[in-house]
Amino acid sequence: MSIHLVEVTVKTIDMAAYVDDSETISNPLPMDNLAINLALKDSLNSIPFSKLYTTEHELEYIAQAIASRQIAGDGAFTKKCQHWLQQVLGSQKVLLTHSCTAALEMAVILADIQPGDEVIMPSYTFVSTANAVVLRGGIPVFVDIRPDTLNLDETLIEAAITSKTKAIMPVHYAGISCEMSAIQALATKHGLAIIEDAAQGFGSMYKSQPLGSLGKMAAFSFHATKNIVSGEGGALAINDPALMERAEIIWEKGTNRSQFFRGAVDKYTWVDVGSSYLPSDLLAAFLWAQLGQADEIKQQRLGLWQRYDRAFAPLELQGKVRRPTVPLECQHNAHIYYLLVDNLETRTQVLAALKQYGVQATFHYVPLHSAPAGRKYGRAQGELSVTDDICDRIVRLPLSAALTTSEVDHVIALVLQALAVRDTALSFAPLS
């Protein structure tokens, strides 16, 4: 594989101004006529967006599952994970699923969403949030987001409530909690269910309570892009005891199979709607290894998140970017580090510059209210001006517990260079 050496000349970038003095930057950059020799492989994946972090136990536990001859759903590792999650979340019951999408679909069935019922949610979310509602004949009602946290704007929810509204689905963007006290008060006032889309929220807190414990139900993701992973995977947390029995039936394809194995019935049969929502115990074995290092993974990510945040503080003071906002009552899990730049042109410029040097950075959602299916199946409540604005300006940077500080410093340097283009002379030339 060939190696390319590139010389980058920038008039002056004072890296000391961008990083806390208490930490030493790997490969510190000279203050005058910055020259960086970048050894780049042909692959554009030298710093992936979401680098896989593994513990020492994934293969060990998978081997144990195989040796047990029980690799289908609801095996020993599934039970271990569910019990652990119940203890951490304080939930009445947790059921592992093969995806967060599956958990959301189960939650909507449990909320008894019927054709024509409305469910309030942000437009700035993944399609699974809305699809879960549409599959039951419900109508997603899209509400704008806050400009600070990019979460559902709680001050706009009440205006979206009609006689058809059955539930609110707050999405905890980037692992930073929505303003749940206000949302809970609205739900109580209007008799609505809260289904937390906590796909990005595992390990985060709101007023010292774990995300996923603040609604009737919550859906989590353990997809490969998340903090804690099993490749594909998710979980449904149930906080209302009245929903526990039916949740188990829906999870088991609409049968009372779980009751049969507990000896509660002498045979199992089809008793309700449902589907095959269980993950393989091989996935649960992988997840069990990850859960065992959940705290370490979170702390590693937080350290890198904070390194980014310190480095870009001066750019925010200059008005070139806006960093993530974390309200005082929120303790986040460092799921995403993003910057908001001034416009789409700048965003395109930054992403292209990072891609050129093998760094996978990206934007995020295309707002659902503007998508073809969003227009067909849902409705927007008022102008979603913040959503429309944010989607063109967001840049998400690589973040993983597997990244090194050197890799993060490399990303920081490239972002600073890209944002300096309008103010300084840049030249790119192969080294002789």
Secondary structure, DSSP 8 states (H G I E B T S, - for coil): --EEEEEEEES---GGGTS-TTS--SS---SSSEEEEEEEESSS-SB-TT-----S-HHHHHHHHHHTT--SSS-HHHHHHHHHHHHHHT-SEEEEES-HHHHHHHHHHHTT--TT-EEEEESSS-HHHHHHHHTTT-EEEEE-B-TTT-SB-GGGHHHH--TTEEEE--B-GGG----HHHHHHHHHHHT-EEEEE-TT-TT-EETTEETTSSSSEEEEE--TTSSS--SS-EEEEE--GGGHHHHHHHHBTTB-HHHHHTTSSSS--B-S---B----HHHHHHHHHHHTTHHHHHHHHHHHHHHHHHHHHHHHHTTS-B-----TTEE-----EEEE-SSHHHHHHHHHHHHHTTB--B-----GGGSHHHHHH-EE-S--HHHHHHHHHEEEE---TT--HHHHHHHHHHHHHHHTTTTS-EEEEE--
